[in-house]
Amino acid sequence: MLKNLFAIESVTAENTWAFLAKASVDPKHPVFQGHFPGVPVLPGVCSLYLIRTCTELFLGHDLRYNTVDSCKFTAMIDPLRNEKITVQGDLKQAEGIIRIKALMLYGNRTVLKLQATMKEITL
């Protein structure tokens, strides 16, 4: 369902445990037909998906959220504004758990602050 919603343009290392990602959202994606018709807003779960995907690209392996300790949405993403999304991620790892503090910006506005833990998916 979220296929092709985002175009991740870059994920660059700020240091060993921090990254900066740039992405854009497709305003014509079907998710906006239901959220909301005529007044599209990016669903919050899609923002969490983008942060996880950027973290996976940075670390080089698949992840799942383990806990979401704090998630604060401070503004909405209106895809019709066609601004760039920036994800700033600071990570710490201990005993197989990755702790992330992330900030998401749309243009120059902060839209999401996240503190969560993730685990590598092993098959």
C-alpha positions in Angstrom: 0.0 0.0 0.0 2.8 2.4 0.7 4.8 1.5 -2.4 6.0 4.5 -4.3 4.6 6.9 -1.7 8.1 8.3 -1.0 11.1 9.0 -3.1 14.1 8.8 -0.8 16.7 11.0 -2.5 19.6 10.6 -0.1 20.6 9.1 3.3 23.9 10.5 4.4 26.0 9.8 7.6 26.5 12.8 9.9 28.7 10.5 12.0 28.8 6.8 12.9 25.4 6.9 14.6 23.6 9.8 13.0 22.1 10.4 9.6 20.3 13.0 7.5 17.8 11.9 4.9 16.0 13.8 2.1 12.8 12.6 0.6 9.7 13.7 -1.3 6.2 12.5 -1.2 4.0 11.7 -4.3 0.9 13.9 -4.0 -0.9 11.6 -6.5 -0.4 8.5 -4.4 -3.7 6.6 -3.7 -3.3 7.0 0.1 -4.4 10.6 -0.3 -7.7 9.6 -1.9 -9.0 8.5 1.6 -6.9 10.8 3.8 -8.6 13.2 3.0 -10.4 13.7 -0.3 -9.8 17.2 -1.5 -7.7 18.1 1.5 -4.8 15.6 1.5 -2.7 15.0 4.6 0.0 12.5 5.1 -1.1 9.9 7.6 1.1 9.7 10.7 1.8 6.0 10.3 3.4 6.9 6.9 5.8 9.3 8.6 6.8 6.5 11.0 7.3 4.2 8.0 9.6 6.8 6.3 11.7 7.2 9.4 12.1 3.4 9.7 12.9 3.1 6.0 15.6 5.8 6.2 17.1 4.1 9.3 17.2 0.8 7.5 19.0 2.3 4.5 21.5 4.0 6.9 22.2 0.8 8.9 21.9 -1.6 6.0 19.4 -4.1 7.4 15.6 -4.5 7.9 14.1 -3.2 11.2 10.9 -3.2 13.1 9.7 -0.8 15.8 10.1 -2.4 19.2 8.6 0.5 21.2 7.5 4.0 20.5 8.3 6.0 23.7 7.3 9.4 22.4 5.8 10.5 19.1 4.7 14.1 18.8 3.2 15.5 15.6 3.6 19.2 15.5 2.3 20.0 12.0 0.7 18.3 9.1 2.3 17.3 5.8 0.2 18.7 2.9 1.6 16.9 -0.2 0.3 19.6 -2.5 2.9 22.0 -1.0 5.5 19.8 -2.7 8.3 20.6 -0.2 11.2 18.3 0.7 11.0 16.1 3.7 14.1 16.0 5.9 14.7 13.2 8.5 17.4 13.7 11.1 18.1 10.5 13.1 20.4 10.0 16.1 21.0 6.4 17.1 22.4 4.4 20.0 22.8 0.7 20.0 23.0 -1.7 23.0 22.2 -5.4 23.4 20.5 -5.7 20.0 18.2 -2.7 20.6 18.6 0.5 18.5 17.3 3.6 20.2 16.4 6.4 17.8 15.7 10.1 18.3 14.3 11.5 15.1 13.1 14.8 13.8 11.1 15.2 10.6 10.8 18.5 8.8 8.7 19.4 5.9 10.3 22.4 4.2 11.6 24.3 7.2 8.8 23.3 9.6 9.2 20.6 12.2 6.3 18.1 11.7 7.3 15.2 13.9 9.5 14.4 16.9 10.1 10.7 17.7 11.8 8.6 20.4 11.6 4.9 19.8 13.5 1.6 19.8 13.9 -0.7 16.9 15.2 -4.2 16.4 16.8 -5.9 13.5 14.5 -8.4 11.7 16.1 -11.8 11.6 14.7 -14.7 9.7 
